[in-house]
């Protein structure tokens, strides 16, 4: 089993999880058994990955920035990274709007189905609305929240990754502005910490096939009824079409255009990260593997991955922003609303900013979608319409998020002359 490539072991775990869940559903207490005895192992696996997310970002960013030894290099890499991330996010939102307006998925929702789902998920919607209210205030709230008032408090929650990144950037920039002899002991500490964390990642990944097995088994056993999936088929189809265009057309085109490499070989090289993103629905949890495959398989220098990928896992959410655009149009159509061009252009801006502020954890896009709906004047209660299929779509959009991060890191490395010949995984 250990001799098989990681992505093969993960695929085996996924298939075994589906088959196990299907078999257990034939028994009266099958769902309860999976919930009590299988699902906890999936939760433990995700918790292990989240456990090292903050230490990884702190160590890798501080190490990566201090290795630059030149503020000019940092500014060049930083501006290019942010510029590419904003470009791909705006493209994703725009693509989502185009797909939703062409397919018109909301027109397939019947009044009976709408009322049934609103009743079923109404309580959950209220919780999401309450969470979103906490995040809505002035136009500069995003930048205000980015600067922590207590770094120790910021490191206690994976939802505050942007604050951790800000602190790491601040520390790294300060280090390269001081004499090398002054910061050497501090830098040696973070260099060692980075090596230790990478070894922890290797140990955790030994359990990846079993963790994925537990996650998939619990997801299949808790899925809503087939009738609800049929009612939401066109919505799901719209989201999937948009995501696959991003995954199989847009990113390969960027790779070929900017690096002249075979784009589909690139997708094969980052496949383990894509699979883990699919199974965990978390860019933050997938970050360790994203960094590993981008360096070892694609050939991106650690100086680039340690800077670009942690930032991407926090602010670059192409799949999430595309889903928010499709969901907003879908809900509006389901309620019989006809959004103007101006309202849809405003969705592009709002969804872009919302995706930047979205936590890189499962389900975070739901909270940010509330803000997008409120800005467009779409009934927020319509969020209940998409809860039934959110988790499988969340898995797909996380795969896109991870692919985007790896793509941008590869492009930045090529432009900076830090892209070595890659190898097959």
C-alpha positions as CSV (number, residue, x, y, z in Angstrom):
1,X,0.0,0.0,0.0
2,X,2.8,2.4,0.9
3,X,4.5,1.8,-2.4
4,X,1.6,3.1,-4.3
5,X,1.6,6.9,-5.2
6,X,-0.3,9.1,-2.8
7,X,-3.1,9.9,-5.3
8,X,-3.7,6.2,-6.0
9,X,-4.0,5.5,-2.3
10,X,-6.4,8.4,-2.0
11,X,-8.6,7.2,-4.9
12,X,-8.7,3.7,-3.3
13,X,-9.8,5.3,-0.1
14,X,-12.5,7.4,-1.8
15,X,-13.9,4.3,-3.7
16,X,-13.8,2.2,-0.6
17,X,-15.7,4.9,1.3
18,X,-18.5,5.1,-1.3
19,X,-18.9,1.3,-1.4
20,X,-18.8,1.0,2.4
21,X,-21.5,3.7,2.8
22,X,-23.7,2.1,0.1
23,X,-23.5,-1.3,1.9
24,X,-24.1,0.2,5.3
25,X,-27.2,2.0,4.0
26,X,-28.8,-1.3,3.5
27,X,-28.9,-1.9,7.2
28,X,-31.3,-0.2,9.7
29,X,-28.6,1.3,11.8
30,X,-26.0,1.8,9.0
31,X,-26.1,5.6,9.0
32,X,-25.8,5.7,12.8
33,X,-22.9,3.3,12.7
34,X,-21.0,5.5,10.2
35,X,-21.8,8.6,12.2
36,X,-20.6,7.1,15.5
37,X,-17.6,4.9,14.4
38,X,-16.4,6.1,11.0
39,X,-17.0,9.8,10.7
40,X,-14.8,10.7,13.8
41,X,-11.7,9.4,12.0
42,X,-12.4,11.7,9.1
43,X,-12.8,14.6,11.5
44,X,-9.5,13.6,13.2
45,X,-7.8,13.6,9.8
46,X,-9.0,17.1,9.0
47,X,-8.1,18.3,12.5
48,X,-4.6,17.1,12.1
49,X,-4.2,19.0,8.8
50,X,-5.7,22.1,10.4
51,X,-3.5,21.7,13.4
52,X,-0.4,22.5,11.3
53,X,-1.9,25.1,9.1
54,X,-1.0,28.1,11.3
55,X,2.5,26.9,12.2
56,X,3.1,26.1,8.5
57,X,2.1,29.5,7.3
58,X,4.1,31.3,10.0
59,X,7.3,29.2,9.4
60,X,7.1,29.0,5.6
61,X,6.2,32.6,5.0
62,X,8.8,34.0,7.5
63,X,11.5,31.6,6.1
64,X,10.5,32.3,2.5
65,X,10.5,36.1,2.9
66,X,13.7,36.2,4.9
67,X,15.4,34.1,2.2
68,X,14.7,36.8,-0.3
69,X,17.2,39.1,1.4
70,X,15.9,42.0,-0.7
71,X,12.7,44.0,-0.3
72,X,12.7,44.6,-4.0
73,X,12.2,40.9,-4.8
74,X,9.4,40.8,-2.3
75,X,7.5,43.7,-3.8
76,X,7.9,42.3,-7.3
77,X,6.7,38.8,-6.3
78,X,3.9,40.3,-4.1
79,X,2.4,42.6,-6.8
80,X,2.5,39.9,-9.4
81,X,0.9,37.4,-7.1
82,X,-2.0,39.6,-6.0
83,X,-2.5,40.8,-9.6
84,X,-2.8,37.2,-10.9
85,X,-5.1,36.2,-8.1
86,X,-7.4,39.2,-8.7
87,X,-7.5,38.5,-12.4
88,X,-8.5,34.8,-12.0
89,X,-11.1,35.6,-9.4
90,X,-12.8,38.3,-11.5
91,X,-12.7,35.9,-14.5
92,X,-14.3,33.1,-12.4
93,X,-17.2,35.4,-11.2
94,X,-17.8,36.6,-14.7
95,X,-17.8,33.0,-16.0
96,X,-20.3,32.0,-13.3
97,X,-22.7,34.8,-14.3
98,X,-22.5,33.9,-18.0
99,X,-23.1,30.2,-17.4
100,X,-26.1,30.9,-15.0
101,X,-27.7,33.4,-17.5
102,X,-27.4,30.9,-20.3
103,X,-28.6,27.8,-18.5
104,X,-31.1,29.6,-16.2
105,X,-31.0,26.9,-13.5
106,X,-33.5,28.7,-11.2
107,X,-36.4,28.3,-13.7
108,X,-36.4,24.5,-13.0
109,X,-37.3,24.9,-9.3
110,X,-41.0,24.2,-8.6
111,X,-42.9,26.0,-5.9
112,X,-43.4,22.8,-4.0
113,X,-39.7,21.9,-3.9
114,X,-38.8,25.5,-2.9
115,X,-41.2,25.5,0.0
116,X,-40.0,22.0,1.1
117,X,-36.3,23.0,1.1
118,X,-37.0,26.4,2.8
119,X,-38.8,24.5,5.6
120,X,-36.0,21.9,5.9
121,X,-33.1,24.3,6.0
122,X,-34.7,27.4,7.3
123,X,-33.0,27.1,10.7
124,X,-29.5,26.7,9.2
125,X,-30.1,29.8,7.0
126,X,-30.8,31.9,10.1
127,X,-27.5,30.8,11.6
128,X,-25.7,31.8,8.4
129,X,-27.4,35.1,8.4
130,X,-26.4,35.8,12.0
131,X,-22.8,34.9,11.1
132,X,-22.8,37.2,8.1
133,X,-24.2,40.1,10.1
134,X,-21.1,40.0,12.2
135,X,-19.0,40.5,9.0
136,X,-20.9,43.3,7.5
137,X,-20.0,46.9,8.4
138,X,-18.0,49.6,6.6
139,X,-16.4,49.3,3.2
140,X,-12.9,49.1,4.8
141,X,-13.9,46.3,7.2
142,X,-11.8,43.8,5.3
143,X,-8.6,45.8,5.7
144,X,-9.5,46.5,9.3
145,X,-9.9,42.8,10.1
146,X,-6.6,42.0,8.3
147,X,-4.5,43.7,11.0
148,X,-4.6,41.7,14.3
149,X,-4.5,43.4,17.7
150,X,-3.2,40.2,19.3
151,X,-1.2,37.8,17.3
152,X,-1.6,35.0,19.9
153,X,-5.4,35.4,19.6
154,X,-5.1,35.3,15.7
155,X,-3.3,32.0,15.8
156,X,-6.0,30.3,17.8
157,X,-8.4,30.1,14.9
158,X,-8.0,29.0,11.3
159,X,-10.6,31.6,10.2
160,X,-8.0,34.3,10.9
161,X,-5.4,33.2,8.5
162,X,-5.2,36.6,6.8
163,X,-4.1,38.1,10.2
164,X,-1.4,35.4,10.6
165,X,-0.2,36.1,7.0
166,X,-0.1,39.8,7.7
167,X,2.0,39.2,10.9
168,X,4.3,36.8,9.0
169,X,4.8,39.3,6.2
170,X,5.5,42.0,8.7
171,X,8.1,39.9,10.6
172,X,9.8,38.7,7.3
173,X,10.1,42.2,5.9
174,X,11.5,43.5,9.2
175,X,14.1,40.6,9.1
176,X,15.4,41.4,5.6
177,X,15.8,45.1,6.5
178,X,18.1,44.2,9.4
179,X,21.8,43.0,9.2
180,X,22.0,39.3,8.5
181,X,24.0,38.6,11.7
182,X,21.4,40.2,13.8
183,X,18.5,38.0,12.6
184,X,20.5,34.8,12.1
185,X,19.4,33.0,15.4
186,X,15.8,33.9,14.7
187,X,16.0,32.8,11.1
188,X,17.6,29.5,12.1
189,X,14.8,28.8,14.5
190,X,12.1,29.2,11.7
191,X,14.2,27.3,9.2
192,X,14.3,24.4,11.7
193,X,10.6,24.8,12.5
194,X,9.8,24.6,8.8
195,X,11.7,21.3,8.4
196,X,9.9,19.9,11.5
197,X,6.5,20.9,10.2
198,X,7.2,19.3,6.8
199,X,8.1,16.1,8.5
200,X,4.8,16.3,10.5
201,X,3.1,16.6,7.1
202,X,4.7,13.4,5.8
203,X,3.5,11.5,8.9
204,X,0.0,12.9,8.7
205,X,-0.2,12.0,5.0
206,X,0.4,8.3,5.8
207,X,-3.2,8.4,7.2
208,X,-4.6,10.3,4.2
209,X,-6.3,7.2,2.5
210,X,-8.0,6.2,5.7
211,X,-9.1,9.8,6.5
212,X,-10.5,10.2,3.0
213,X,-12.3,6.9,3.4
214,X,-14.0,8.1,6.5
215,X,-14.9,11.5,5.0
216,X,-16.4,10.1,1.9
217,X,-18.3,7.4,3.8
218,X,-19.9,9.9,6.1
219,X,-20.8,12.3,3.2
220,X,-22.5,9.5,1.2
221,X,-24.5,8.3,4.2
222,X,-25.7,11.8,5.1
223,X,-26.6,13.0,1.6
224,X,-30.2,14.4,1.0
225,X,-32.8,12.4,-0.9
226,X,-32.5,11.8,-4.6
227,X,-35.6,13.9,-5.2
228,X,-33.9,17.0,-3.9
229,X,-30.8,16.3,-6.0
230,X,-33.0,16.1,-9.1
231,X,-34.7,19.3,-8.3
232,X,-31.4,21.0,-8.0
233,X,-29.9,19.2,-11.0
234,X,-29.7,22.2,-13.3
235,X,-28.1,24.3,-10.6
236,X,-25.5,21.7,-9.9
237,X,-24.9,21.3,-13.6
238,X,-24.3,25.0,-14.0
239,X,-21.8,25.1,-11.2
240,X,-20.0,22.0,-12.4
241,X,-19.8,23.3,-16.0
242,X,-18.3,26.5,-14.8
243,X,-15.8,24.8,-12.5
244,X,-14.7,22.3,-15.3
245,X,-14.2,25.2,-17.7
246,X,-11.8,26.7,-15.1
247,X,-10.1,23.4,-14.4
248,X,-9.7,22.0,-17.9
249,X,-9.6,25.1,-20.1
250,X,-8.7,28.3,-18.3
251,X,-5.9,27.1,-16.1
252,X,-4.3,24.9,-18.8
253,X,-4.4,27.9,-21.1
254,X,-2.6,30.0,-18.5
255,X,0.0,27.4,-18.0
256,X,0.7,27.0,-21.7
257,X,0.6,30.7,-22.4
258,X,2.9,31.8,-19.5
259,X,5.2,28.7,-19.1
260,X,5.0,26.9,-22.5
261,X,4.6,23.6,-20.6
262,X,2.3,20.8,-21.3
263,X,-0.8,21.9,-19.3
264,X,-2.3,18.4,-18.8
265,X,1.0,17.0,-17.6
266,X,0.9,19.9,-15.1
267,X,-2.6,18.8,-13.9
268,X,-1.2,15.3,-13.4
269,X,1.7,16.6,-11.4
270,X,-0.6,18.4,-8.9
271,X,-3.3,15.7,-8.9
272,X,-2.6,14.6,-5.3
273,X,-3.3,18.1,-4.0
274,X,-6.5,18.3,-6.2
275,X,-7.7,15.0,-4.7
276,X,-7.0,16.1,-1.2
277,X,-8.8,19.4,-1.8
278,X,-11.7,17.5,-3.2
279,X,-12.0,15.2,-0.1
280,X,-11.4,17.8,2.6
281,X,-13.1,20.8,1.1
282,X,-10.4,23.0,2.6
283,X,-7.7,24.9,0.8
284,X,-6.0,25.5,4.2
285,X,-6.0,21.8,5.0
286,X,-4.6,21.0,1.5
287,X,-1.9,23.6,1.7
288,X,0.9,21.2,2.9
289,X,0.3,18.9,0.0
290,X,-0.1,21.8,-2.5
291,X,3.3,23.0,-1.5
292,X,4.9,19.6,-1.7
293,X,3.6,18.6,-5.1
294,X,4.3,22.1,-6.6
295,X,7.9,21.9,-5.4
296,X,8.7,18.2,-6.0
297,X,6.6,17.5,-9.1
298,X,6.2,20.8,-10.9
299,X,9.7,22.2,-10.0
300,X,8.7,25.5,-8.4
301,X,11.4,26.9,-6.1
302,X,10.6,26.9,-2.3
303,X,11.1,30.6,-2.3
304,X,8.0,31.0,-4.5
305,X,5.8,28.3,-2.9
306,X,6.4,29.5,0.6
307,X,5.2,32.9,-0.3
308,X,2.6,32.4,-3.1
309,X,0.7,29.3,-1.9
310,X,-0.1,30.4,1.7
311,X,-1.5,33.7,0.5
312,X,-3.4,31.9,-2.3
313,X,-5.0,29.4,0.3
314,X,-6.4,32.5,2.1
315,X,-7.4,35.0,-0.6
316,X,-7.6,33.1,-3.9
317,X,-10.9,31.4,-4.1
318,X,-11.8,31.1,-7.7
319,X,-14.1,28.1,-7.3
320,X,-15.9,29.8,-4.4
321,X,-16.4,33.0,-6.3
322,X,-17.8,31.2,-9.4
323,X,-20.2,29.3,-7.2
324,X,-21.3,32.5,-5.5
325,X,-22.2,34.1,-8.8
326,X,-24.1,31.0,-10.1
327,X,-25.9,30.7,-6.7
328,X,-26.9,34.3,-6.7
329,X,-28.4,34.1,-10.2
330,X,-30.0,30.7,-9.4
331,X,-31.7,32.0,-6.2
332,X,-32.9,35.1,-8.0
333,X,-34.4,33.1,-10.8
334,X,-36.0,30.7,-8.3
335,X,-37.8,33.7,-6.7
336,X,-38.8,35.1,-10.1
337,X,-36.4,38.0,-9.9
338,X,-34.8,39.5,-13.1
339,X,-31.5,41.0,-12.1
340,X,-30.3,44.0,-14.1
341,X,-26.9,44.3,-15.8
342,X,-25.9,46.8,-13.1
343,X,-26.9,44.4,-10.3
344,X,-24.9,41.6,-12.0
345,X,-21.8,43.8,-12.4
346,X,-22.1,44.6,-8.7
347,X,-22.1,40.8,-8.0
348,X,-18.7,40.6,-9.7
349,X,-17.2,43.1,-7.3
350,X,-18.9,41.8,-4.2
351,X,-18.1,38.2,-4.9
352,X,-14.5,39.0,-5.6
353,X,-14.1,40.8,-2.3
354,X,-16.1,38.2,-0.5
355,X,-13.9,35.4,-1.8
356,X,-10.8,37.2,-0.6
357,X,-12.3,37.4,2.9
358,X,-13.6,33.9,3.0
359,X,-11.9,31.4,5.4
360,X,-10.2,28.5,3.7
361,X,-12.3,25.9,5.5
362,X,-15.4,23.8,4.5
363,X,-18.6,25.7,4.2
364,X,-17.1,29.2,4.6
365,X,-18.4,30.2,1.2
366,X,-22.0,29.9,2.5
367,X,-21.4,32.7,5.0
368,X,-19.9,35.0,2.4
369,X,-22.7,34.2,0.0
370,X,-25.1,35.9,2.4
371,X,-23.3,39.2,1.8
372,X,-23.4,38.7,-2.0
373,X,-27.2,38.1,-1.9
374,X,-27.9,41.0,0.4
375,X,-25.9,43.4,-1.8
376,X,-27.8,42.3,-4.9
377,X,-31.2,42.6,-3.1
378,X,-31.9,38.8,-3.4
379,X,-33.9,37.2,-0.6
380,X,-31.3,35.7,1.8
381,X,-33.7,33.0,2.8
382,X,-33.1,31.6,-0.7
383,X,-29.8,30.3,0.6
384,X,-31.8,27.3,1.9
385,X,-32.4,26.2,-1.7
386,X,-28.8,25.2,-2.3
387,X,-27.9,23.6,1.1
388,X,-28.9,20.1,-0.1
389,X,-26.1,20.0,-2.7
390,X,-23.6,22.4,-1.1
391,X,-21.1,19.8,0.2
392,X,-20.4,17.9,-3.0
393,X,-20.1,21.2,-4.9
394,X,-17.9,22.6,-2.1
395,X,-15.6,19.7,-2.8
396,X,-15.4,20.5,-6.5
397,X,-14.9,24.2,-6.0
398,X,-12.1,23.6,-3.5
399,X,-10.4,21.5,-6.2
400,X,-10.5,24.5,-8.4
401,X,-9.2,26.8,-5.6
402,X,-6.2,24.5,-5.1
403,X,-5.5,24.2,-8.9
404,X,-5.6,28.0,-9.2
405,X,-3.0,28.4,-6.3
406,X,-0.7,25.9,-7.9
407,X,-1.1,27.5,-11.4
408,X,-0.3,31.0,-10.2
409,X,2.7,29.7,-8.2
410,X,4.1,28.0,-11.3
411,X,3.5,31.2,-13.5
412,X,5.2,33.4,-10.9
413,X,8.2,31.0,-10.6
414,X,8.6,31.0,-14.4
415,X,8.6,34.8,-14.6
416,X,11.2,35.0,-11.8
417,X,13.4,32.3,-13.2
418,X,12.7,29.9,-10.4
419,X,11.0,27.1,-12.2
420,X,13.0,23.9,-12.7
421,X,12.1,21.0,-14.9
422,X,9.4,19.1,-13.2
423,X,8.8,15.4,-13.0
424,X,5.8,13.0,-13.1
425,X,4.2,12.3,-9.7
